[in-house]
């Protein structure tokens, strides 16, 4: 009995669709366009206008005239602005080092198998969701110069009364006191990012290292620390940018004082615009600050990404 084989019809390629729109006329761009228009109106246009105002003597009201690089020359010869830059750099270095160091230690602590680790994670992260202005007012009480209140009262209660200080009123301590409150607020934030990195470290690598006789410190140095490189990159970037543009805590806690001891570039920018009415000069400060933050961020990305590849 023979079976008849039916020939399958040859498949022909479908003709190309005519009239297909590409580029900005495709439907996805129809949905993106409203958001782009809002972004351009709210962010791009003010930013570009600010760049133009940086080269004028605009006072916020009335007309303005082009003055070239006069604002930038005044900025680099302004002792107050130069001092604010130094304070900004000191705050940034202190915040980056201490905040990430404490955040890493907290992450290692709550990553351990202890019963209260969930509660501790919430407690340590809680300050990060509080308003920076509220944190500044809270720490103004902690730094109360009264010997019987706040930190000074605690030092007296434990027999360390000789360490009492006017924490926010002493020019040599004001910057470090502000750094302390910022670290207290955001160390838990860094902890969460490091904790996410720790959760991604394979447990079998530690088990294999333990079988080979590696101690706890050796396992951290050769396994955990290299695999935390992406988390470290994120934390260093965020804390650096936050330190360079720090404003809320400084202005609410010290107002840049005593004198100009705790001024940052952001507080100088604000005062030049809204206290002295030098909007053109303040815009020049903002432009320099933005370029400085961008340059530092790009350098950090290049270095830290290289470290991730090596790790």
Phi, psi and omega in degrees: 000123182261142178259139181269127179266125179268129180285132178283140179294139180294133180278134179250139180298141180290143181293148180298143179287124180272150175082011179292130183265138181237171177074221185287353181266358180287151183307321180304326180290336176296326181280330182280331187305315179300318179294322178295322178295317178296317179297319180294321182286325186268328187246303188295311182297313176299323181294313179293324176296321178298321177299321179291319181293337180295341180255022179231174177255035184299136181253008180099333177225157178075197183279178180215151179231146181290129179234018175064230183264019183298320180296322182287323176295319178296324180297313184281353173251006180270112182298325180295318179292321178295318176297322177295323177296318178298315178298320179298317180293319178298314179299318182296314180297314180298317182293316182298313184289307187288316182298314181287328176295313179293320179300321178293318179296319178296320180296318178296324180291313183279350175282340179293158183276080176240153187295324187269015186294326179293316179295319180295323178299317179295316182297315183290329182275339186306316181300335183292339182264359178275147179301135178302326178293319178296321177297320179298317179292325176298314182284341172296326174288318179301321181270018180306128180291348178301128182293349182247015181225154174061217183296321179297320177296321178295317179298320178294324183291331181259014175083018179245040182299337179292346180266003179297138182220162168270086195299321181261348181263349179269120182302332181278349182245344188300315181298316182289329177294319176296318178300323179298317180291325178292317178298317179301321183286320191251002176297323177294328177295315177296323179303316182298319180292317176296323180296322176297322176293321179294325179294337181271357178282122182298132181292331183293334176294319177293320179296319178295320179294323177295322178296325179282358176093014179286136178280180183296317180294320179295321178295321179292318185290318189260348181240300187292310185299314177298325182281350176271005183304315178298319178295322178296320178301313181297314182295316180295319179297312183295316182290327178293312180297318178297321179290321182291330180252023183300128181220307191304307184296321181293312185292323181284328185271316186236342185065018183092355183268187357293137187068241176239024190293330183243020178296141170242171179299327180291320180289323176296317178303312182297314183292321179298327182277307192260352176254313183261352177071022179262075185290324177296316179293317180295325177293325175296320177298317180298321180294316178298318179297317180297316179294322179294316179297318179296317181295314179298319181295318179295319178295318179295317179299315181299318182287312185289325176295323175298322179293322178299318180295319180294323180291000000 
